[in-house]
Amino acid sequence: MVETKSPRQEFLLLAYQSFGIVFSDLSISPLYVYKSTFSGSLRHYQNEDAVFGAFSVIFWTLTLLSLFKYVIIVLNADDNGEGGTFSLYALLCRHAKVGLLPNHQAADEELTTYHDPGYSSRNMTSSPFKVFMERHKKTKTGLLLLVLLGAALVFSIGVLTPAISVLSSIDGLQVQLQNRHTRMVVFLACLVLIGHFVLQYRGTHRVAFMFAPVVILWLLSTTGIGIYNVIKWNPRVYQALSPYYIYKFFKYTGRDGWTSLAGLFLCTTGSEAMFADLGQFTAGSIKRFFGTTIIVHVAKVLAFCCIVFPCLVLQYMGQAAFLSKNFSAAPLSFHASIPELSQGKVQSPHADCLNPLRWPVLVVATLAAIVASQSVISATFSTVKQCYALGCFPRVKVVHKARWVRGQVYIPEINWVLMILSLAVTVGFRDTNRLANAYGSACMALTFVSTLLTSLVIYFVWNQSLFLALLYVLFFGSIEIIYLSSACMKIPNGGWVALMFTTVFLAIMYVWHYGSRKRYLYDLHNKVPMKWILAQGSSLGIVRVPGIGLLFTELANGVPPTFTHFLTNLPAFYQVVVFICVKTVPLPYVHHKERYLIGRIGPKSYRMYRCIVRNGYKDVPNSGDDFENDIVMSIAEFIQMEAEGFTNLDAPVDGWLAVVRTSEKFGKRLARSESDSKEESCSSSFPITGSCSKSPALQKLQSMYEQESPDLNYRPRVQFKLTDTKFKDLRVKEELLQLLEAKCAGVSYIIGHSRIKAKWNAPFLKRFVINVAYSFLRKNSRSPAVFLNIPHICLIEVGINYYL
């Protein structure tokens, strides 16, 4: 008998798990904070007041930003347990019409998780500010650019975090080997980075259980070192907890103290990762035991306040106590502050003897750096997946294996780009000071973007007053602007790297969004009128051949121009036509039973249907075979629901859609089974099942083709059978049998293969963006069939020209 965990045990387990994913990046910041702070002009202030003042700034920055802002406020702004920049944007899109996502439908608002019961704004009166945001397209575009800026900064941090984390952890070799092997440190850091990125494709499900113990061991060891240094070197360092020392710090250091804020801010790097990685471990156990994600916030607050925050404060306090008496050790302050066992004192970085205690600390530091890098890399993969789902990133291959944690994805292209860029900045800079300048600049900017978006969530989603939202921005934003102004002084000394990465990634995302939206508007303007479809009759004036044709389009209503372009060149089409629209709704996940919207195009005799597949921005599409079977079962359910009185049987309209999987009878109308051979699946007796309508010659050709294509032999043969053969309306039975007959004949996927050009009289900038930038991105990205998991052997591409 399996023993069920009690709520208390589950709560403690969640708090324990949060150490490995959520707090790892924040926990390793003591490796480089003091080193970066005292590497510039502040190195000339070698006295106790400067060190105590720096520690006081660190303590209050960590308290105000990491504790109060992120742990207490921002972590509550989750989107059904998911965090990050795009989760804030999704919340805003659901509670105010400020999004630019196409194909929004009223039916989307009926999804189970669309409205948070605690913050529902359905019956709220619109404020003037909300009306202003919703009416002006420029405000919507500005909001999207702000979100894309946050995503670009996440990508930049994904490049810089592995480099600075691993290099800082291995920097201890310079102390241990008497600062004579700098090239070896860089070489070893590159080896660790290469190994880390190469193993990404395997996922973290097998080693994830080690993440929390590594981070906890790291926190405990650094805390012990910090306590020792406080007692050994300067017990009076606790006095620097008073904000009065911040005043003394700036009074003494002046402008040099202000420029050093860029290094002091590094103590909060990883705070945004706490929010971005919010959904990494919450999906299953939270809802199973508690039914709400509020327990996640409580567990994280407990873990941060009781363990992470005190450990970090004691470590920073210990380094401050050490530096107040050994200021020459500032370039390698963390590794130099490790106690010397043999002599009972701490050795300086230039001592002649070796410290055996540094080796285990070096190993633990490297492991903790790898865990911290993993959390940021996973957040980068997730952000890119969300960008693509919302139409703001070129098509990439998204890999998710069944044994992986829900929400964990691997993107090969992004992984190799991150590895190359991380190696480039590691080899190019060769020291953590310039890396810290670039890393800190990106983190400061991302923190400020998060503040702006959270203030909008406070007003639009939490329904708080505009005054409270402005107060939030003024308080935290003013602090962050001060740090940003200091970071601007670091741009010539490494900060330009973060600026360059962010600019390139932002340009890529906005160009892709601009081109994709223009193409969607072209399809919307040139869609085929329903009058033309109805005027052709049930045969559409063409030859109808056996099988099902799944025609993919971005339009949620109307007939796309791809369909008529196909008929113009080849006046024949399949017996059953299904227009598939795969769209993303502003939700992280959509329940499978609510995913499909099924409707009819034209009268019943046309055998034309519409299927809208609604995915969340973190959902991974189903494989081809599962998708085919889901479509068939959903259409069959729609046909029988329609016959039971849900709508008019012969209504020649293209508007009524049904969520068929919420029906109590779903799955009971058709019996589904798998067979080993194609002949067996199509040889069942008529009329209970659909018989294959292909001629013997076609069946023989298909059999020969399958023998030449090994991939076809591995596709499961699914057989459908009607469970009820008695129907009041024989037309319903006939339509169902034709559907099963078409499925038996085969399913083909039709997508558009577009060639996009700007109009000759368009402005120069538009022609450059469409003809050069957007075309370059399309040529070097994956095809739509890869992301949609369309089997290549069943794919038909229709060429079409777009003039935007």
DOZALUM-909852 format. One record per residue (C-alpha): residue number from 1; y, x, z. Coordinates in steps of 0.02 Angstrom, whole numbers. Each point is the difference from the previous one (the first is absolute). Layout:
BEGIN
   i     c2     c1     c3
 NUM      Y      X      Z
...
This chain:
BEGIN
   i     c2     c1     c3
   1      0      0      0
   2    169     69    -52
   3    123     12    142
   4    172    -70    -38
   5    151     99     57
   6    114    -86    124
   7    184    -23    -45
   8     47    138    122
   9   -121    122    -80
  10     61    -47   -173
  11    180     23     55
  12    -35    175     67
  13    -97     42   -158
  14    150    -48   -108
  15    115    106    107
  16   -123    145    -18
  17    -14    -20   -190
  18    189      1    -20
  19      7    184     50
  20    -92     59   -155
  21     96    -94   -135
  22    163    -59     73
  23     63    137    116
  24    -71    157    -81
  25    153     41   -106
  26    119    -24    146
  27   -110    104    116
  28      8    163   -100
  29    191      9    -11
  30     11    123    148
  31    -68    131   -120
  32    163     15    -95
  33    143    -90     89
  34     70    144    104
  35    -38    126   -135
  36    102    -98   -128
  37    140    -38    124
  38     32    180     50
  39    -27     76   -172
  40    178    -29    -60
  41    169     35     77
  42    -63    -62    168
  43    -98    161     22
  44    161     84     57
  45      8   -112    155
  46   -129     86    107
  47     26    -81    169
  48    -72   -136    111
  49    132   -131    -41
  50    -42      4   -186
  51   -187    -17     31
  52     19   -136    132
  53    122    -93   -112
  54   -122      7   -146
  55   -138    -69    109
  56    114   -140     61
  57     38    -49   -180
  58   -187      1    -39
  59    -41   -109    150
  60    130   -133    -35
  61    -33      0   -188
  62   -185    -25     35
  63     40   -137    125
  64    125    -97   -105
  65    -78     14   -172
  66   -187     23     27
  67    -20   -106    156
  68    132   -136     -5
  69     26    -19   -187
  70   -175     25    -70
  71   -124    -37    139
  72     93   -146     78
  73     92    -78   -148
  74    -61     55   -172
  75   -186    -12     38
  76     27   -187     29
  77     65    -19   -179
  78   -176      9    -72
  79    -61   -104   -145
  80   -164    -76     60
  81    -45    165     82
  82     65    113   -139
  83    148    117     14
  84    110    105   -112
  85    150    -22   -113
  86    -84   -124   -116
  87    -62   -108    143
  88    182    -24     52
  89     45    -43   -180
  90   -144   -124    -11
  91     59    -86    159
  92    175    -16    -72
  93    -66    -69   -166
  94    -99   -135     90
  95    141    -58    113
  96    143     16   -125
  97      5     -6   -189
  98     53    181    -16
  99   -149     70    -96
 100    -15     42   -184
 101   -187    -33    -12
 102    -44   -107   -152
 103   -106   -157     -3
 104     47    -68    170
 105    -75   -173     25
 106     20   -132    133
 107   -189      5     24
 108     15    179     64
 109     95    -63    152
 110   -152   -102     51
 111   -106    155     31
 112    -64     10    177
 113     92    158     51
 114    157    -27   -105
 115    102    -67    146
 116    -10     73    174
 117     -7   -147    121
 118    112     93    121
 119    135     37   -129
 120    -13   -140   -128
 121    164    -30    -90
 122    -50   -150   -104
 123    114   -120     92
 124    140    123     37
 125    169    -33    -76
 126     59    136   -119
 127    142    108     65
 128    142     58   -115
 129    -69    177      4
 130   -173    -60    -51
 131     72   -105   -141
 132     99    150    -60
 133   -156    110     -1
 134   -102   -130    -94
 135    129    -44   -134
 136     55    172    -58
 137   -122    103   -102
 138     93    160     42
 139    -39    -21    184
 140   -184    -26    -41
 141      1    155   -109
 142     88     98    137
 143   -130    -54    127
 144   -140     52   -118
 145     82    170    -27
 146     10     23    188
 147   -186    -38     16
 148    -42    116   -145
 149    105    136     82
 150   -106    -21    156
 151   -160     12   -104
 152     65    157    -88
 153     39     78    169
 154   -177    -40     59
 155    -66     92   -152
 156    111    150     38
 157    -60      0    180
 158   -178     -9    -66
 159     32    164    -92
 160     90     90    142
 161   -102    -56    152
 162   -163     89    -44
 163     97    158    -45
 164    104     12    159
 165   -139    -61    116
 166   -134    120    -59
 167    118    148    -20
 168     75    -27    174
 169   -171    -10     81
 170    -60    161    -83
 171    165     88     40
 172    -79     50    164
 173    -91    139    -93
 174    166     90    -17
 175     10      9    190
 176   -182     44     22
 177      2    133   -137
 178    169     70     51
 179     98    -78   -144
 180    -75    115   -132
 181    -96   -123   -109
 182    122   -131    -66
 183    -87     -8   -169
 184   -167    -31     86
 185     75   -148     93
 186     62    -76   -163
 187   -168     34    -85
 188    -99    -83    140
 189    118   -149      1
 190    -28    -21   -188
 191   -188      6     24
 192      8   -135    134
 193    110   -109   -110
 194   -114     17   -151
 195   -154    -44    101
 196     88   -148     79
 197     55    -77   -165
 198   -163     37    -91
 199    -98    -98    131
 200    114   -152     -9
 201   -112    -91   -125
 202   -137    -12    131
 203    109   -105    115
 204     20     19    188
 205   -128   -126     60
 206   -125    136     52
 207    121    110     96
 208    128   -128     60
 209    -86     -9    169
 210     54    182     30
 211    185    -33    -29
 212     39    -76    169
 213    -92    134    103
 214     88    140    -97
 215    173    -74     29
 216    -37    -38    183
 217    -64    178     26
 218    156     66    -85
 219    115   -106    110
 220    -89     49    160
 221     -2    186    -43
 222    185      2    -47
 223     42    -98    157
 224    -91    128    107
 225     95    141    -86
 226    163    -92     28
 227    -31    -30    185
 228    -49    183     24
 229    160     60    -85
 230    109   -115    104
 231    -75     65    162
 232     -7    181    -58
 233    168     24    -84
 234    132   -127     49
 235    -38   -151    112
 236    182    -54    -13
 237    -27    -57   -180
 238    -28   -179     60
 239    187    -11     28
 240     23     -2   -190
 241    -68   -178     -3
 242    177    -52     44
 243    107    -42   -154
 244    138    105     79
 245    -85    152    -74
 246     27    -72   -174
 247    186      3     34
 248    -12    179     62
 249   -103     47   -152
 250    129    -59   -127
 251    145     64    105
 252    -76    173      1
 253    -73     10   -176
 254    127   -106    -95
 255    -29     -9   -188
 256   -155    108     13
 257    -77   -128    117
 258     35   -138   -125
 259    -85     95   -142
 260   -151     29    112
 261    -30   -188     15
 262   -104      7   -159
 263   -127    107     92
 264      7   -103    160
 265    -35   -161    -97
 266   -171     70    -46
 267    -62    -58    171
 268     -5   -178    -70
 269    -86     41   -165
 270   -155   -106      0
 271     85   -151     77
 272      7    -86   -169
 273   -185     44    -24
 274    -38   -102    157
 275     65   -153    -92
 276    -68     45   -172
 277   -177     25     68
 278      5   -161    100
 279   -137    -84   -101
 280   -121    146     -9
 281   -113    -62    141
 282     54   -177     44
 283    -79   -110   -129
 284   -172    -36     68
 285    -13     11    187
 286    170    -71     43
 287    -23   -169    -81
 288   -182    -10     50
 289     36     16    185
 290    177    -61     19
 291     50    -98   -154
 292    171     85     -5
 293     72    172    -32
 294    114     -3    152
 295   -133     96     95
 296     25    146   -120
 297    180     19     54
 298    -46     -8    184
 299   -136    131    -23
 300    117    117    -92
 301    140    -21    126
 302   -124     40    138
 303    -67    154    -89
 304    173     64    -44
 305     85    -32    167
 306   -142     57    112
 307    -66    151    -95
 308     90     52   -160
 309    180     -9     62
 310    -31     90    168
 311   -104    134    -87
 312    135     33   -130
 313    138      6    131
 314    -97    123    109
 315    -37    111   -150
 316    181      4    -56
 317     53     29    180
 318   -121    145     17
 319     61     82   -160
 320    180    -20     60
 321    -44     83    166
 322    -85    142    -92
 323    144     27   -124
 324    130     -1    139
 325    -76    164     60
 326    -72     67   -165
 327    127    -47   -133
 328    -59    136   -119
 329   -164    -97    -20
 330     89   -147    -84
 331    -66     38   -177
 332   -178    -38     63
 333     39    -92    160
 334   -156   -110     12
 335   -130    135    -32
 336     95    128    103
 337      7   -118    149
 338   -189     -9     16
 339    -47     78    170
 340    -76    174      5
 341   -163     -6     96
 342    -30    185     31
 343    168     45     73
 344     46   -165     79
 345    159    -11   -102
 346     58    -53   -171
 347      8    135   -129
 348    146     14   -119
 349    -28    -16   -187
 350     12    188    -22
 351   -118     52    140
 352   -133    127    -39
 353   -147    -90     80
 354    -87   -154    -67
 355    -13   -166     91
 356   -176    -75     -8
 357     65   -174     49
 358     98    -13   -161
 359   -158     -9   -107
 360    -66   -168     66
 361    178    -70     -1
 362     18     60   -180
 363   -161    -90    -49
 364     50   -162     87
 365    175     10    -78
 366    -75     19   -174
 367   -116   -148     26
 368    143   -106     67
 369    105     49   -151
 370   -140    -56   -117
 371    -12   -168     90
 372    190    -21    -10
 373     -3     43   -185
 374   -140   -125    -29
 375     99   -142     77
 376    150     37   -111
 377   -107     22   -157
 378    -85   -168     34
 379    171    -80     23
 380     56     75   -166
 381   -153    -70    -90
 382     33   -170     77
 383    184      4    -49
 384    -40     45   -180
 385   -128   -141     -6
 386    132   -123     63
 387    129     65   -124
 388   -119    -27   -145
 389    -51   -172     63
 390    183    -53      3
 391     31     69   -175
 392     96    156     53
 393   -119    143    -41
 394    -98     57   -154
 395   -180    -56    -11
 396   -117    111    100
 397   -182    -10     46
 398    -24    -72    175
 399   -169     39     79
 400    -67    -97    148
 401   -182     11     52
 402    -89   -134     97
 403    -43    115    145
 404    181     52     24
 405    119    -80    123
 406     88   -153    -68
 407    165     50    -77
 408    -48    183    -24
 409     17     53   -181
 410     -9    161    -98
 411    108     32   -154
 412    -59    154    -97
 413    162     30    -97
 414    109     -8    155
 415   -119    111     98
 416     10    142   -126
 417    189    -17    -17
 418     18     11    190
 419   -113    153      6
 420     93     94   -137
 421    171    -37     72
 422    -55     42    178
 423    -69    167    -57
 424    158     32   -100
 425    118    -26    148
 426   -116     98    116
 427     -6    151   -115
 428    180    -18    -53
 429     77     -9    174
 430   -130    100     99
 431     81    -47    165
 432     20   -159     98
 433    190      8     21
 434     44    -51   -178
 435   -148   -118     -4
 436     67    -80    159
 437    171    -23    -80
 438    -77    -95   -147
 439   -122    -96    111
 440    134    -50    125
 441    119    -60   -136
 442   -133   -116    -74
 443    -49    -68    171
 444    182    -33     49
 445     35    -95   -160
 446   -160   -103     18
 447     45    -42    180
 448    170    -65    -56
 449    -79   -104   -140
 450   -119    -75    129
 451    148    -44    112
 452     87    -95   -141
 453   -156    -97    -48
 454    -45    -40    180
 455    174    -71     29
 456    -30   -120   -145
 457   -168    -48     75
 458     86    -36    166
 459    118   -120    -87
 460   -107    -81   -136
 461   -175      4     76
 462     28     -4    188
 463    144   -123    -21
 464    113     96    117
 465    189     -1    -12
 466     93    105   -125
 467     90     83    146
 468   -165     62     73
 469    -54     70   -170
 470    167     90    -20
 471    -11     66    178
 472   -171     73    -40
 473     68     86   -156
 474    155     66     88
 475    -94     71    148
 476   -148     84    -84
 477     84     26   -168
 478    146     95     77
 479   -121    120     86
 480    -96     28   -161
 481    158     26   -103
 482     51    140    118
 483   -167     84    -31
 484     13    -33   -188
 485    170     84     -5
 486    -78    153     80
 487   -143     -3   -125
 488    123      5   -144
 489     50    173     57
 490   -182     55    -24
 491    -11    -53   -182
 492     35    176    -70
 493   -128     74    120
 494   -154   -100    -46
 495     63   -179     14
 496     22     -8   -189
 497   -189     -9    -20
 498    -10   -168     89
 499    151    -61   -100
 500    -81     53   -164
 501   -169    -79     40
 502     80   -161     57
 503    111    -13   -154
 504   -145     29   -120
 505   -115   -125     86
 506    138   -130     13
 507     41     18   -185
 508   -183    -20    -48
 509    -20   -158    102
 510    160    -83    -57
 511    -28     40   -184
 512   -175    -75     10
 513     66   -155     88
 514    140    -20   -127
 515   -114     15   -151
 516   -135   -113     73
 517    126   -135     45
 518     78      5   -174
 519   -172    -19    -78
 520    -39   -148    114
 521    163    -84    -47
 522    -42     26   -184
 523   -168    -87     23
 524     84   -140     97
 525    128    -27   -138
 526   -129      7   -141
 527   -141   -103     75
 528    -82   -129   -112
 529     62   -180     25
 530   -131   -125     57
 531     51   -114   -145
 532    -70    127   -122
 533   -164     10     96
 534    -18   -189      5
 535     43    -18   -184
 536   -149    110    -51
 537   -130   -117     73
 538   -149     44    108
 539    -64    132   -123
 540    172     83     -6
 541    -24     10   -189
 542   -121    146     18
 543   -185     34     17
 544    -63    -11    180
 545   -140    125     33
 546   -121      5    149
 547     57     88    157
 548    144      8    123
 549    162     88    -42
 550    100     61    150
 551    175     33    -64
 552    109     97    122
 553    184    -37      9
 554    144     25    121
 555     58   -180    -24
 556    -47   -129    131
 557     39   -144   -118
 558      5    -26   -187
 559   -101     86   -135
 560     39    185    -27
 561     46     67   -172
 562   -155    112      6
 563   -108   -154    -30
 564     88    -57   -159
 565     10    179    -62
 566   -189     13     16
 567    -26   -164    -95
 568    120     54   -136
 569   -105    153    -40
 570   -172    -76     35
 571     -8   -192     -9
 572   -146    -14    122
 573    -14     -5    188
 574   -123    -35    138
 575    -75   -167     48
 576     82      9    171
 577    171     79     22
 578     66     53    170
 579    176     70     20
 580     -4    122    145
 581    159     44     94
 582    -27    135    132
 583    153      4    110
 584     52     71    167
 585     69   -109    139
 586    104     73    143
 587   -147      5    119
 588   -110    147     48
 589   -161    -96    -27
 590    -48   -168    -74
 591   -157    -87     64
 592   -132     -8   -135
 593    -14   -189     12
 594    186    -17    -37
 595      9    131   -137
 596    -34   -105   -155
 597    112   -138    -68
 598    -88    -96   -139
 599     81   -119   -124
 600    -22    -72   -173
 601     99     29   -159
 602      3   -153   -113
 603   -128   -141     -2
 604   -179     25     56
 605    -65     16   -177
 606     98    162    -24
 607   -108     92    127
 608    151    107     48
 609     32     45    182
 610    122    100    101
 611    -49    112    146
 612    131     82    109
 613    -72    139    107
 614    110     32    152
 615    -21    170     79
 616     89     74    150
 617     91    164    -19
 618   -143     89     91
 619   -145    -93    -83
 620   -117     96   -116
 621    -57   -100   -154
 622   -182    -53    -14
 623   -119     80   -122
 624    -29    -79   -170
 625   -163    -90     37
 626     59    -78    163
 627    161    -53    -85
 628    -92    -85   -143
 629   -112    -98    117
 630    144    -50    113
 631     94    -68   -151
 632   -148   -102    -62
 633    -35    -75    171
 634    184    -39     28
 635     18    -87   -169
 636   -158   -100     31
 637     68    -55    168
 638    166    -46    -79
 639    -85   -107   -131
 640    -92   -102    131
 641    150    -11    117
 642    101    -65   -146
 643   -132   -132    -36
 644      2    -56    181
 645    178    -61    -15
 646    112    147     40
 647     96    -23   -162
 648      0    -94   -165
 649   -147     52   -106
 650     87      2   -168
 651    174     55     52
 652     59    119   -138
 653    109    103    114
 654      4    179     58
 655     55    -15    178
 656   -128    -62    126
 657    -96    138     88
 658   -130    -10    137
 659    -62    121    132
 660   -181    -44    -30
 661    -82    115    127
 662     72    -96    146
 663   -109   -148    -49
 664   -143    -38    119
 665   -117    -18   -148
 666     42    169    -78
 667   -156    101    -37
 668   -112   -153     15
 669     25    -65   -176
 670    -78    150    -87
 671   -154     96     52
 672     19    186    -30
 673   -140    125    -19
 674    -25    173    -74
 675   -131     47   -127
 676    -60    164    -71
 677     16    -37   -185
 678    126    -80   -114
 679   -131   -109    -82
 680    -56    -71    166
 681    176    -46     50
 682     29    -97   -161
 683   -169    -80    -27
 684      5   -134    133
 685    -34   -177    -50
 686    140   -111    -62
 687     87   -107     67
 688     -8     67    178
 689     67    168    -56
 690     99     56   -149
 691   -103     67   -144
 692     63    145   -100
 693     78    -59   -164
 694     -6    169    -88
 695   -102      9   -157
 696   -161    103      3
 697     83    132   -109
 698    144     20    121
 699   -118      7    148
 700   -101    136    -87
 701    158    101    -37
 702     55    -18    180
 703   -170     57     63
 704      9    155   -111
 705    177     37     60
 706    -53    -15    181
 707   -139    125    -26
 708    126    123    -72
 709    123    -31    144
 710    -82     46    166
 711    149    -69     97
 712    -44   -176    -54
 713   -174     13     77
 714     73     27    173
 715    106   -159     -5
 716    -84   -138    101
 717    -60   -153    -97
 718     66   -153     91
 719    -72   -171    -37
 720     90   -161     43
 721    -83   -169     17
 722     70   -172     37
 723    -62    -63    168
 724     37   -181    -42
 725    -50    -73   -168
 726     68   -177     32
 727    180    -27    -52
 728     99   -159     -9
 729     99     69   -145
 730   -106     81   -136
 731    153     94    -63
 732      2    100    161
 733   -182     47    -21
 734     29     49   -181
 735    148    110     47
 736    -98     87    138
 737   -147     33   -115
 738    114     71   -133
 739     77    114    131
 740   -172     66     53
 741    -51     17   -181
 742    155    102    -37
 743    -32    111    152
 744   -176     31    -61
 745     65     48   -172
 746    112    134     75
 747    171     35     72
 748    135    100    -88
 749    164     65     69
 750    155     -8   -109
 751    155     98     47
 752    156     48    -95
 753     23    176    -65
 754    188      6    -12
 755    121    115    -89
 756    169    -11     83
 757    167     49    -77
 758    180    -38     40
 759    103    -94   -129
 760     97    110   -119
 761    167    -71     59
 762    -39     22    186
 763    110    116    105
 764    -45    184     -2
 765    -55      2    183
 766   -117   -148    -27
 767    -74     80   -156
 768    -29    162     95
 769    -83    -89    147
 770   -114   -109   -109
 771    -38    114   -147
 772    -13    164     95
 773    -26    -18    188
 774    -99   -162      8
 775   -104     43   -155
 776    -42    170     75
 777    -59    -80    162
 778   -106   -128    -94
 779    -84    133   -106
 780    -44    105    152
 781    -61   -141    114
 782   -165    -91      9
 783    -33   -147   -115
 784      7   -176     73
 785   -189    -14    -21
 786    -28    138    129
 787     99    -82    138
 788    -74   -172    -39
 789   -177     74      0
 790    -35    -72   -172
 791   -166     60    -75
 792     43    104   -152
 793   -144    -70   -102
 794     70   -177     17
 795    181     43    -37
 796    104    -61   -148
 797    177     65    -20
 798    131    -94   -100
 799    140    104    -72
 800    175    -71     21
 801    176     69    -19
 802    138    -26    128
 803    182     22    -45
 804     98     -8    162
